[in-house]
Amino acid sequence: MSAARVSRWVAPVLVGVLALVTWQVVVVAADLPPYLLPSPTAIVEQLRQVVPLVWSAALATGANVLVGLVAGAVTAVLAAVVAARSRIVDGLMSPTAAALSVMPIVALAPALNTLFGTTSTTPRRLVVAVVVFAPVFVNTLRGLRQVQPVHRDLMRAYAASPWQVTRTVTVPGALPYLFTGLRIASSTGVIAAVVAEYFGGLQNGLGSRITAAAANSAYARAWAFVLGAILLGLVLYLATAALERAVARRNGAVPDGT
Amino acid sequence: MSDVTTATEATGTPPDAAPGATSLPVAPAGPATAVDVRGVSKVFATRAGTVTALDDIHLSVAAGEFVSLIGPSGCGKSTLLRLVADLDQPTSGEIAVFGRPPRVAREAQDYGIAFQQAGLLPWRSVAANVELPLELHGVGRRERAARAAELLALVGLTEFAGHFPHQLSGGMQQRVAIARSLAESPSLLLMDEPFGALDEMTRERMQTELVRLCAESGAAVVFVTHSIPEAVFLSQRVVVMSPRPGRIAQVVPVDLARADERTDDLREDAAFFAAVTAVREALHGGHGADVPTRGVDVR
C-alpha cells in the first residue's frame, strides 16, 4: 500500500471515529434515554448478541436487492437502447421513467403485497426494480446519446447497420454512464428493499427486524440492524464500483488513483 | 508570375474542357475517373437564413491521382469531401464515384476515409481499431488479425498493436486512423485535414509516409488541407477554393516528382517554392480579374 493510498483511507476513518466518540460522549453526558438515541457501545453490545440474526436478515434483504437491481437494470438498459434508436419509444419511455422515479415506495409496497400475497418476496423485489429503473434508464440513455460526430460519420462511411452501430459504438460509449446510474441505483435499491419490508409480509429481512425491535422498545437492537443495512448498502456500492473499474480496465481506460 | 500560374485553369471552366490530370504510374482496374463532380451546389438552411456552402463545383479526379482541396475556412472544402463520401447530399448537381452514385460507392466501400480527429474508439485496442471496418463487413477473425498486423507494420506501429488509443501520441493515433482507412484497400482515399492537429515535424514525417502509402496502394486521394506546403508537397493538382459562396478559384497543377522521389529534399527545391508561391497567389486571388475571390468581399 502506497502512502497516498493509506492517506485516502485514514481521513474518512478518522472522521468516523471522531463522530462515534462525540456520539458516545453526548449520550453519556446528557444522559439521553435509549428511545431517543442509544450509545454506540450499547449498539455494539446488541450487535454482538444478534450477529447471526443480522447476518441472515442482511442475506434475505440483500437477495431482494440483488434480484431487483439486476431485473430493473436489465430492463432499463434494454429500454434505453430502444429509446435511443426510436424517437417514438423515447417519447413513450421518458415520461414513464419520470413517473416511476417519483412513485412513492410507501404507496407501492402495500399495493404489491396485496397483489402477490404476503408470503412472497416478489413485491419487495419489484419495488427495488421499480426504484432502480429510473436512474439506470436516464443515465444510460444520456450515454447512448453521447456519440461523437466523428464516430457517427465513420460508421456511416462503413455503411454499418443500426445494430452494428449500437453494438460497436453506442453501447460501449454509454458504459460509464450506465455505471453512474447503477451506483445511484445500488444505494437507493437497498433503501427501497428495507422500506418495502415495513408493510407486512415475510419477517426475515432487515426492515422487518428494525420495526420488530423498535416495537419491542429494543432501540439499541433496532440500531444494530440499521448498522447491518448500512453495511449491506456499502457492500453493494463497492461491488458496483469494482465492476465498473473492472469493465473500464478491460476497455483500456486509465485506472484512476494509484 | 511563375510559369506554374499560367498553366492554371480559369474559374468555372468544366474540368472536362481542360485535361489537367496527369498520366499515372499506377492505375487500378475500373473506370479511369475516381471522382466526378458536375455542377454541384450545397445550400444549408440555418436560422439566420440560407448559406451557400458550395456553388456550381466542377471537379474530376483521375484514378490514382492525388488532389488537394485548399482554401480559407468556410470555403466548403470539407463539405465537398463529405458530399463525395455521401455523408451529406448535394442540393443540386451530380457526383459520381467510380461511375456510381456516392451512396452506392459508400455501401460498396469504394473509399476509405480519415478525419482531422483520429476518431479511434477509445475502448478498443489499436489493432481492434484497425480491424473495425473489416469486422463490420464480416471478415473472419484470423484474416482480420493478419491484415491489421500488415497495416500496423505499414505505418510503423507494430509494437503498439495491444495499446489503447489514449496511450498513443496524436501523431500515432492519426497513423492508426490512416491504417484503418486503408484496411479494405480502397481505390479512393478521402482525407479531411488528417494532419491538421499535429505539430509541424510530425506533420512533415506523416506527409512523406502518406506519399509512400498512396504510391504503394495506387489509390486516388482527395485531401482537404489548410496548409499550402502540405498541399504542394503531396499533390499532383491543388484545387484552390474561395469562400462565400464556396467556389473553385483555380486548379494549380503542381506534380513535382514521382512518388518515390518525393522526399524531404523536395521541400527545399526551387520548384517546390515556386509551386507554393503559385498556390498562395491563387489563394489570395492577387492576379487576374476573372478570379472572384475579392469581388465577393466587397458585396
HADDOCK unambig.tbl for C-alpha pairs under 7 A between the chains (distance, minus, plus):
assign (segid A and resid 150 and name CA) (segid B and resid 119 and name CA) 5.78 0.50 0.50
assign (segid A and resid 151 and name CA) (segid B and resid 119 and name CA) 6.05 0.50 0.50
assign (segid A and resid 153 and name CA) (segid B and resid 87 and name CA) 6.69 0.50 0.50
assign (segid A and resid 157 and name CA) (segid B and resid 85 and name CA) 6.94 0.50 0.50
assign (segid A and resid 157 and name CA) (segid B and resid 106 and name CA) 6.11 0.50 0.50
assign (segid A and resid 158 and name CA) (segid B and resid 109 and name CA) 6.75 0.50 0.50
assign (segid A and resid 158 and name CA) (segid B and resid 133 and name CA) 6.39 0.50 0.50
assign (segid A and resid 159 and name CA) (segid B and resid 106 and name CA) 6.68 0.50 0.50
assign (segid A and resid 159 and name CA) (segid B and resid 107 and name CA) 5.41 0.50 0.50
assign (segid A and resid 160 and name CA) (segid B and resid 136 and name CA) 6.60 0.50 0.50
assign (segid A and resid 251 and name CA) (segid B and resid 123 and name CA) 4.43 0.50 0.50
assign (segid A and resid 251 and name CA) (segid B and resid 124 and name CA) 6.45 0.50 0.50
assign (segid A and resid 252 and name CA) (segid B and resid 123 and name CA) 5.70 0.50 0.50
assign (segid A and resid 252 and name CA) (segid B and resid 164 and name CA) 5.73 0.50 0.50
